[in-house]
Amino acid sequence: MRKRAAVLCAAAVVVAGTVTALPAEAGAGPPPLAWKKCGTTAYPTLQCASLEVPLDHDAPQGRQITLALSRVPHTAKKSQGPLLVNPGGPGGSGLTLAGFVASALPAKVAAQYDIIGFDPRGVGRSSPAITCSPGHFDPVRPNSLPTRPAIERDNLARVRSFADACGKKYATVLPHLDTVSAARDMDLIRTALGAERINYFGYSYGTYLGAVYAKLFPERVRRAVLDSIVDPTGVWYEDNLAQDHAFGARHRAFLAWVARHDATYRLGTDPARVEGAWYEMRAALAERPARDVVGASELEDTFLPGGYFNGYWPYLAQAFAAYVNDKDDGPLFEAYENFGAVDAAGDNGYSVYTAVQCRDARWPREWGRWRADNWAAYSKAPFMTWNNAWYNAPCAFWPAESLRPVDVANSELPPVLLFQATDDAATPYEGGATVHRLLRGSSLVVEEGGGNHGISLSGNACLDRHLAAYLTDGTVPRGRGTADAVCEASPEPEPTTTKAVSGSTNGATLHGLLRFRG
C-alpha cells in the first residue's frame, strides 16, 4: 500500500451519522442511513454516513464495528438503485472512488444510480482502523534480495515482528478480517439502503470481493462489473507468484519503452542494455542509498507503480536517467516520495491487506517452501519477486487461523461484465479468463495489448462504451471466442522531461485511487 503522489491525491471525506444494521434474517431492518454533506472540491456532491455491523456475523448481537460510507445520489427521475464501488486492495478506501465513478461515467448513466463508496472493515475511516506496526516500511529496509543468510535473517525478523505486532494489538479482530466478512458487510449496507438488490463495480481485489458476494447472495445481485480480475483459484500464495512473472514482463516493457526513446533519456537503444543499467543502479543503491533513504528495496517500491499504470513511465524514466547519466539522485528521491514512501494511510492499508489475505486462505508455514518457490520465480522474473515475497511473508507466521477460499463458480447470476487487459501485471490475464468460465453467462471484454491495471474509466473509449451500455440497460457483448469483445489498448505515453504524469486525466486520477499492490 503506497502513499499517493501529491498530484493524484483526492481530498478525504468526512464521515457522519451512524446507524446499526442487523442481518436480514434477524428481523426488522435498520433505520435509514443519516446522510450528511461531505463534498470536496473535486467531488462537491459527496455525502457521508456510517453504519454499525457485527464484528462477528455469527454473533450479530455482539460487539459492533463501524463502516464509513459515501454516496453521490441519483438525480434522474427514475433510479436504477445503488451501485457499490470498491477500489481493491484489500485495504483500499472506497470513499472518494464514489465521487470519481460518478464524475467519470457519462452524466446520463451516473444520474440513474446512487453511487456508494465504503471503507471496508478495518480500513480508513471505518472503526476500528487497524495499523499493526507504524513505520514498517520506513527506509532504509534490508535489501530484498537474500543473497546472504544474514540478509534473509534480517528480513525474516522484520516480517515476524509485523505478524507478532498484529496478533498482540488485534487478537480479537484478526479472526474477522476476511473477504467473506466484508461481503456480508456489503449485504448489511444493502439492507440499510433499503434495496432488494445491488449493482456492483469493483477493481482488482474488488473483483474477488464482488465474486464472493455474488456467491453468498446471488439473488441480491442486479448487475456487476469486475475490472482487472483476480484469479480466484490461486488466492493468495499462487496468485502472488504469478504476479512476480507478470510484473517482470511489465518492467521489461517499461525498459523497452525507455530504449525506444533514447533521444530523450540517453540510456541506450538496446532494451537489454537499459535493463542492465537499471540493475546496476539497484546494486549501487544497495551499497549507498540515495540521500540515505532510497536503497534497493525502496527503488523497487518506487518503480512498482509503473507496472500498474504506464502513465508513470515518463516520470520514472526521468528519475532513472538523471541518476545514471547525471549522477543526480534528486529526481529519484522525489519519485520515491511520490510513489514508494508509505504514510499512515499506507500503514493502515498494508495492515488490512495482510490481515485479509493471511486469513482468507492457507499459506505455507515452512519457510523452506517460500525460499525455493521465490528463488525459482526470481530466476525468470528478478524485478519484484523477492520484494513481493517479503511483502506477503507475514502470512508464514500469521497468528490467526486461515480459512478455505470461496469457490466463486456461479450459475445463478444475471450477466456479469468483465474487463481484462492482456498484459496486466497485478492481475494477469488468466484470472479474467478463469472467472469468465466460472460465472456462467458473463461477458469478457479484453483490452488487447494493454498492460494497465484498472482499465475502464481510464481513457479507453471502446471499453467505456461497453461499460456505459451495460449500466444503462444491462447490454453485454457476445462473441464466439474466449473474449466477447476486444478493444485496442490506449496509446503508450509520450516521453517527457517534465514532472507531469502522462495519460488521460481520468486514468491518472483512477490510478491514484487504486491500491498499488492489490
C-alpha positions in Angstrom: 0.0 0.0 0.0 1.6 3.2 -1.1 1.5 6.9 -0.4 -0.2 8.6 -3.4 1.6 11.2 -5.5 0.5 14.7 -4.4 -0.8 15.5 -7.9 -3.0 12.4 -7.7 -4.4 12.6 -4.2 -8.1 13.2 -3.8 -9.3 15.1 -0.8 -10.5 12.9 2.1 -14.2 12.8 3.0 -15.7 13.1 6.5 -18.0 10.5 8.0 -21.1 11.3 9.9 -24.4 9.8 11.0 -24.2 6.2 12.4 -27.0 3.5 12.5 -26.8 -0.1 13.4 -27.8 -2.8 10.9 -28.8 -6.4 11.7 -28.7 -9.3 9.3 -31.9 -9.5 7.3 -32.8 -12.9 8.9 -32.7 -11.3 12.4 -35.9 -9.4 11.8 -36.6 -5.7 11.3 -34.2 -3.7 9.2 -32.2 -0.7 10.4 -33.4 2.9 10.3 -32.5 4.9 7.2 -28.9 6.0 6.9 -28.2 9.5 8.1 -26.5 11.1 5.1 -24.7 14.4 5.6 -22.8 16.6 3.2 -19.1 15.9 2.9 -18.3 17.2 -0.5 -14.8 18.1 -1.7 -13.5 20.5 -4.3 -13.2 17.6 -6.8 -16.5 15.9 -5.8 -18.8 18.5 -4.3 -22.0 16.3 -4.2 -20.5 13.6 -2.0 -22.5 12.7 1.1 -21.3 10.6 4.0 -22.8 8.3 6.6 -21.7 5.4 8.8 -23.2 2.0 9.6 -22.7 -0.3 12.6 -22.3 -4.0 11.8 -21.3 -7.0 13.9 -17.7 -7.8 14.2 -18.7 -11.4 14.1 -21.6 -12.1 11.7 -22.3 -15.3 13.6 -22.9 -13.3 16.7 -25.0 -10.4 15.5 -25.8 -9.1 18.9 -22.2 -9.0 20.0 -19.5 -6.3 19.5 -20.3 -3.8 16.8 -17.8 -2.1 14.4 -18.4 0.9 12.2 -18.3 1.2 8.4 -17.7 4.5 6.7 -19.9 5.1 3.7 -20.1 7.8 1.0 -22.7 8.5 -1.7 -23.3 10.5 -4.8 -27.1 10.4 -5.0 -29.0 9.8 -8.2 -30.5 12.8 -10.0 -32.6 11.1 -12.6 -36.4 10.8 -12.1 -36.1 7.0 -12.1 -33.3 5.3 -10.2 -31.6 2.0 -11.0 -30.7 1.6 -7.4 -27.4 1.6 -5.5 -24.1 1.0 -7.3 -21.5 -0.1 -4.7 -17.9 0.6 -5.8 -14.6 -0.8 -4.4 -11.0 0.1 -5.5 -9.3 -3.1 -4.4 -6.5 -3.9 -2.0 -7.5 -5.5 0.2 -7.1 -2.3 2.3 -8.3 0.3 -0.2 -10.6 3.1 0.8 -13.6 3.5 -1.4 -15.0 6.8 -0.1 -13.5 9.0 -2.8 -14.0 6.4 -5.5 -17.7 7.0 -5.4 -17.1 10.6 -6.4 -14.7 9.6 -9.2 -17.0 7.0 -10.7 -19.9 9.5 -10.6 -17.9 12.1 -12.4 -16.2 9.7 -14.9 -19.3 7.9 -16.1 -21.4 9.6 -18.8 -23.7 12.0 -16.9 -26.9 10.3 -18.1 -25.7 7.0 -16.8 -24.4 8.3 -13.4 -27.6 10.1 -12.8 -29.5 6.8 -12.7 -27.6 5.4 -9.7 -26.9 6.1 -6.1 -23.1 5.5 -6.2 -22.0 4.2 -2.9 -18.4 4.0 -1.7 -17.3 2.4 1.6 -14.3 1.7 3.6 -14.3 -2.0 4.3 -13.8 -3.2 7.9 -10.5 -2.2 9.3 -9.9 0.5 6.6 -9.5 4.2 6.8 -12.4 6.0 8.4 -14.1 2.7 9.4 -13.6 1.8 13.1 -11.5 0.2 14.3 -9.0 1.0 11.6 -6.1 -1.3 12.2 -2.4 -0.4 12.0 -0.2 -3.2 13.2 3.3 -1.7 13.1 3.6 2.0 12.2 6.7 2.7 10.2 7.1 -0.9 9.0 8.2 0.5 5.6 10.5 3.2 6.9 13.7 3.4 5.0 16.3 2.1 4.6 15.0 -1.5 4.8 17.1 -4.6 4.3 18.0 -5.5 0.7 15.1 -7.5 -0.5 17.4 -9.9 -2.3 18.6 -12.5 0.3 21.9 -13.3 -1.3 23.5 -14.0 2.2 22.0 -15.7 5.2 22.3 -12.5 7.3 20.1 -10.6 4.8 17.5 -13.4 4.9 17.6 -13.3 8.7 17.1 -9.6 8.8 14.1 -9.8 6.5 12.6 -12.7 8.4 12.9 -10.9 11.7 11.2 -7.9 10.2 8.1 -9.8 8.9 7.9 -11.9 12.1 7.8 -8.7 14.1 5.0 -7.4 12.0 2.9 -10.6 12.4 3.6 -10.6 16.1 2.5 -6.9 16.5 -0.7 -7.6 14.7 -1.5 -10.5 16.9 -0.8 -8.6 20.1 -2.8 -5.5 19.1 -5.7 -7.1 17.3 -6.1 -10.6 18.7 -9.9 -10.3 18.8 -10.3 -8.5 15.4 -8.0 -10.6 13.1 -10.3 -13.6 13.0 -13.0 -11.4 11.5 -10.9 -9.6 8.8 -11.5 -11.6 5.7 -13.3 -11.4 2.4 -16.4 -13.3 3.5 -16.9 -11.0 6.4 -16.5 -7.9 4.1 -19.0 -9.4 1.7 -21.5 -9.9 4.5 -21.0 -6.3 5.5 -21.9 -5.4 1.9 -25.2 -7.1 2.4 -25.9 -5.1 5.5 -25.1 -2.0 3.5 -27.7 -3.1 1.0 -30.2 -3.6 3.8 -29.5 -0.2 5.3 -30.0 1.4 1.8 -33.4 -0.3 1.6 -32.5 -2.1 -1.6 -33.7 -5.5 -2.6 -30.7 -5.9 -4.9 -27.4 -4.1 -5.6 -25.3 -3.1 -8.5 -21.6 -3.5 -8.0 -18.4 -2.2 -9.6 -15.1 -3.5 -8.4 -11.5 -3.2 -9.4 -8.6 -5.6 -8.7 -9.2 -7.3 -5.3 -12.6 -5.7 -5.5 -13.4 -8.3 -8.3 -12.8 -11.1 -5.8 -14.9 -9.4 -3.2 -17.7 -9.0 -5.7 -17.5 -12.6 -6.8 -17.6 -13.7 -3.2 -20.6 -11.5 -2.5 -22.3 -12.9 -5.6 -21.7 -16.5 -4.4 -23.1 -15.8 -1.0 -26.1 -13.7 -2.2 -26.7 -14.4 -5.9 -30.4 -13.3 -5.7 -29.3 -9.9 -4.5 -27.1 -9.1 -7.5 -28.7 -6.9 -10.2 -25.6 -6.0 -12.2 -21.9 -6.5 -11.6 -18.8 -5.1 -13.3 -15.4 -6.7 -12.5 -12.3 -4.9 -13.8 -8.8 -6.4 -13.7 -9.7 -9.7 -12.3 -8.2 -11.8 -9.5 -7.8 -15.5 -10.3 -9.9 -17.0 -7.5 -8.3 -20.4 -7.9 -4.9 -19.1 -6.7 -5.8 -17.0 -3.7 -3.4 -15.9 -2.4 0.0 -17.6 -2.4 -0.1 -18.8 -6.0 -1.6 -15.6 -7.3 1.4 -13.7 -5.8 3.9 -16.0 -7.5 2.0 -15.4 -10.8 2.3 -11.7 -10.2 6.0 -11.9 -9.9 6.3 -13.2 -13.5 3.8 -10.7 -14.8 5.5 -7.7 -13.1 8.8 -8.9 -14.5 7.4 -8.8 -18.0 5.8 -5.4 -17.5 9.0 -4.0 -16.1 10.8 -5.2 -19.2 8.1 -3.5 -21.3 8.9 -0.2 -19.5 12.6 -0.7 -20.1 12.0 -1.4 -23.8 9.9 1.8 -24.0 12.8 3.7 -22.4 15.1 2.3 -25.1 12.7 3.4 -27.9 13.0 6.9 -26.5 16.8 7.1 -26.3 16.7 10.6 -27.8 15.0 11.7 -24.6 16.6 9.5 -21.9 20.0 8.7 -23.3 20.2 5.2 -21.8 20.7 3.3 -25.0 18.6 1.8 -27.8 19.0 -1.8 -26.7 16.5 -2.9 -24.1 19.0 -5.4 -22.7 21.5 -2.5 -22.1 18.8 -0.4 -20.5 17.8 -3.3 -18.3 21.5 -3.8 -17.3 21.7 -0.1 -16.4 18.6 -0.4 -14.1 20.1 -3.4 -12.2 23.4 -1.6 -11.9 21.5 1.3 -10.4 19.9 -1.1 -8.0 23.2 -2.6 -7.0 24.7 0.9 -6.4 21.8 1.9 -4.2 22.1 -1.3 -2.2 25.6 -0.2 -1.3 24.9 3.5 -0.9 21.2 4.5 -0.6 20.3 7.8 -2.3 20.2 10.5 0.4 20.3 7.7 3.0 16.7 6.9 2.1 16.4 5.1 -1.3 18.1 1.7 -1.1 17.5 -1.3 -3.3 14.1 -2.2 -1.7 12.9 1.4 -1.9 13.9 1.6 -5.5 11.7 -1.4 -6.2 8.9 0.2 -4.3 9.3 3.3 -6.4 9.2 1.6 -9.8 6.4 -0.9 -8.9 3.6 1.6 -9.7 4.9 1.7 -13.3 3.7 -1.9 -13.5 0.2 -0.8 -12.7 -0.1 2.3 -15.0 2.2 3.4 -17.9 1.2 7.0 -17.3 4.0 6.9 -14.7 6.7 5.8 -17.2 8.0 9.2 -18.3 8.3 10.3 -14.7 10.1 7.2 -13.6 12.3 7.2 -16.7 13.4 10.8 -16.0 14.5 9.8 -12.5 16.3 6.7 -13.8 18.1 8.8 -16.5 19.1 11.6 -14.1 20.7 9.0 -11.7 22.6 7.1 -14.4 23.6 9.9 -16.7 24.0 12.9 -14.4 24.7 11.3 -11.1 21.7 13.3 -9.8 19.6 11.5 -7.2 17.2 14.3 -6.7 14.5 13.1 -9.2 14.8 9.6 -7.8 14.3 10.7 -4.3 11.3 12.8 -5.4 9.9 9.7 -7.2 10.3 7.6 -4.1 8.5 10.3 -2.0 5.6 10.3 -4.5 5.3 6.6 -5.4 7.2 4.5 -2.9 7.1 6.1 0.6 4.4 4.8 2.9 2.4 7.2 5.1 -0.1 6.5 7.9 -2.9 5.6 5.5 -0.4 3.2 3.8 0.4 1.6 7.1 -3.3 1.0 7.6 -3.9 -0.3 4.1 -1.0 -2.7 4.4 -2.2 -4.0 7.7 -5.6 -4.8 6.3 -4.1 -6.2 3.1 -2.0 -8.6 5.2 -4.8 -9.5 7.7 -7.3 -10.3 4.9 -5.0 -12.2 2.7 -3.5 -14.2 5.5 -6.9 -15.1 6.9 -8.6 -15.8 3.5 -6.6 -18.8 2.5 -3.8 -21.1 3.7 -0.2 -20.1 3.2 2.9 -22.3 3.5 4.2 -22.2 7.1 7.6 -23.7 6.2 10.0 -21.0 5.1 11.9 -23.5 3.0 8.9 -23.6 0.6 8.9 -19.9 0.3 12.7 -19.8 -0.3 12.5 -22.5 -3.0 9.5 -21.0 -4.8 10.8 -17.5 -4.8 14.3 -18.3 -6.0 12.7 -20.3 -8.8 10.5 -17.3 -9.7 13.4 -14.9 -9.4 15.5 -16.8 -11.9 12.9 -15.8 -14.6 11.5 -12.6 -13.1 14.0 -10.8 -10.9 12.3 -7.3 -10.8 9.8 -7.8 -7.9 9.9 -11.4 -6.8 11.7 -11.0 -3.5 10.2 -7.6 -2.7 6.8 -9.2 -3.2 7.8 -12.2 -1.1 8.7 -10.1 1.9 5.6 -8.0 1.4 3.5 -11.2 1.9 5.8 -13.1 4.2 3.9 -12.2 7.4 1.4 -14.8 6.3 4.0 -17.5 7.0 3.8 -16.5 10.7 0.3 -15.2 11.0 -1.3 -15.5 14.4 -4.9 -16.2 13.2 -6.1 -19.4 11.6 -6.6 -19.4 7.9 -9.9 -20.2 6.1 -10.6 -22.0 2.9 -11.0 -19.9 -0.3 -14.5 -19.5 -1.6 -15.4 -21.4 -4.7 -16.9 -18.5 -6.7 -18.4 -20.6 -9.6 -21.9 -19.4 -10.1 -24.7 -20.2 -12.5 -27.4 -18.1 -10.7 -26.4 -14.6 -11.7 -27.6 -12.1 -14.3 -24.9 -11.4 -17.0 -21.7 -10.0 -15.3 -19.5 -7.7 -17.3 -15.7 -8.4 -17.1 -12.8 -6.2 -18.2 -9.3 -7.5 -18.5 -6.1 -6.3 -20.2 -3.9 -8.9 -21.8 -0.7 -7.7 -20.2 -1.9 -6.7 -16.7 0.8 -7.4 -14.2 -1.2 -7.2 -10.9 -4.0 -9.5 -12.0 -2.7 -11.4 -15.0 -5.0 -12.2 -18.0 -5.6 -15.8 -16.8 -7.7 -14.5 -13.9 -10.1 -12.8 -16.3 -10.4 -15.9 -18.5 -10.9 -18.1 -15.4 -13.7 -16.0 -13.9 -15.3 -15.8 -17.4 -15.6 -19.6 -17.3 -16.7 -19.7 -13.6 -19.5 -17.1 -13.9 -22.0 -18.6 -16.4 -23.4 -16.1 -18.7 -20.7 -13.5 -18.0 -19.2 -11.3 -20.8 -15.5 -10.7 -21.2 -14.2 -7.5 -22.8 -10.4 -7.7 -23.4 -8.0 -4.8 -23.9 -5.6 -6.3 -26.4 -2.0 -5.3 -25.7 -3.0 -3.3 -22.7 -0.8 -3.5 -19.6 -2.5 -1.2 -17.2 -4.4 -2.3 -14.1 -7.8 -0.8 -13.8 -8.8 -0.1 -17.4 -12.4 1.1 -17.6 -13.0 4.8 -16.9 -9.3 5.3 -17.6 -9.4 6.9 -21.0 -10.2 4.0 -23.4 -13.4 5.0 -25.2 -14.1 1.5 -26.5 -14.0 -0.1 -23.1 -16.1 2.8 -21.6 -18.8 2.3 -24.3 -19.3 -1.3 -23.1 -19.5 -0.1 -19.5 -22.0 2.6 -20.3 -24.2 0.3 -22.3 -24.2 -2.3 -19.5 -25.0 0.2 -16.8 -27.7 1.8 -18.9 -29.8 -1.3 -19.7 -27.8 -4.5 -19.0 -26.5 -4.9 -22.6 -23.4 -7.0 -22.8 -21.4 -8.0 -25.9 -21.5 -11.7 -27.0 -18.8 -13.4 -29.0 -17.7 -16.8 -30.1 -14.1 -16.9 -28.7 -12.7 -16.6 -25.3 -13.4 -12.8 -25.4 -16.8 -11.5 -26.2 -15.4 -8.2 -27.3 -11.8 -6.8 -28.0 -10.7 -3.2 -27.6 -7.3 -1.9 -28.8 -5.1 -0.7 -26.0 -4.7 3.0 -25.4 -1.6 4.5 -26.9 1.7 4.4 -24.9 2.7 7.6 -23.2 5.0 10.0 -25.0 8.4 10.7 -23.4 8.8 13.9 -21.5 11.2 15.6 -19.2 8.5 17.3 -17.1 7.2 16.1 -13.8 3.6 15.7 -15.0 2.0 12.2 -15.1 1.1 11.1 -18.6 -2.1 9.5 -19.8 -5.7 10.7 -19.6 -6.9 12.8 -16.7 -9.3 10.0 -15.7 -6.5 7.4 -15.9 -4.2 9.4 -13.6 -7.0 10.0 -11.1 -8.2 6.5 -11.1 -4.7 5.0 -10.5 -4.2 7.4 -7.6 -7.2 5.8 -6.0 -6.5 2.1 -6.7 -4.2 0.1 -4.4 -0.7 -0.4 -5.8 -0.4 -4.0 -4.6 -3.9 -5.4 -5.0 
